[in-house]
């Protein structure tokens, strides 16, 4: 072998080594780049929500007989599958126990299967950089922290502590109103100086995923709180108005609408607190589709029928006894819902009547009830008619049988007095309120309670009966 051949062989070997080394390096770099890119997208709320949906769908649809399980394991898996299906259905009805079960399962999926850790959890919500947190992020964290200490009194405690229920002037509005603004939430968050553990961060992320998967979007935790009610879709511009506005409005206003500076219907979230309607100006459903999803799910307890264009409203109750009313286009200008909550445990005259000289007023009401007088409670919406009625019922003699007719079940007196003779009836699509009254007359009732609105033209106030119609 000549020296030339040896040199050529060494050159070829060197080139081959260089090509192999370059290829390996290139693959390594490509692998790292792909890993970083996947990692950045993997731990966003949207991606994790899709994974949770897919995983829970797999668990509920898997055919257990094809896995080859033992009889005991098969029975255990079947029970778990049934329990999950039941919880996934029940949590959309407002059942807090089913909600807790589903959230615990989501927590396990994220922590054990998806690999959420202290390092990557801030890619979902930037917990470590407060300046990047949105008002909703801060509110979710505040509610979580307060809920750990106060339970379902978390929101009332937050409102009371920082006097958020007072009249105030909002930028761009000429008159004062009841509202909680983004600036107030930012200030409260700074004052609280909250330190979160990894488990705290995980629970906040789980709640955010849950509320967009099976919950009621931005009002999910709010609905559970001990407030008087919550509503959505009742202010702001509906999408149907945008085309009309485009034809009659100047370009500057259209730009404000496009940049979401003008509130839309999906930005409308209101709560009822101590008789005040307070707008949560910092919260939003995000899109009209999300508001529509909430409206289509929130009334479904006990299968009340389909909400359709021909039947544009539904009045129903939720699992916890809350009254829910849902309306939709074309009956209304936009999708909207109203949840009214009734805290039956608090209903007593001593807690309701608080003004000076209250003893005389309370005694008068008690004597009227015990004297079996005909009593009419009228007033505007949210003034406390139902709460007052529940408080007065406490003074009806135990020996008297109660018969109640309602538009929707709200009193739930048998929860308070399980040993008393009480029967409630309500109107349905096929049974009118008059039919319920006719049936009541044929029962052994001593006290008849009628809860319904008067729909004659002489009645101005909704959900009331004017004196001339009694």
Buried (B, 14 or more C-beta within 10 A) or exposed (E): EEEEEEEEEEEEEEEEEEEEEEEEEEEEEEEEEEEEEEEEEBBEBEBBBEBBBEBBEEBEEEEBEEEEBEEEEBEEBEEEBEEBBEBBEBBBBBBBEBBEBBBEBBBEBBBEEBEBEEEBBBBBBEBEEBEEBEBBBBBBBBBBBBBEEBEBBBBBBBBEEBEBBEEBEBEEEEEEEBBBBBEBBBEBBEEBEBEBEBEBBBBBBBBBBBBBBBBBBBBBBBBBBBBBBBBBBBBBBBBEBBEEEEEEEEEEBBEEBEEEEBBBBBBBBBBBBEEBBBBBBBBBBBEBEBBBBBBBBBBBBEEBEEBEEEEBEBBBBBBBBBBBBBBBBEEBBBBBBBBBBBEBEEBBBEEBBEEEEEEEEBEEBBEBBEEEEEEEBBEEBBBBBBBBBBBBBBBBEEEEBBBBBBBBBBBBBBEBBEEBBBBBBBBEEEEEBEBBBEBBEEEEBEBBBBBBBBEEEEBEBEBBBBEEEE
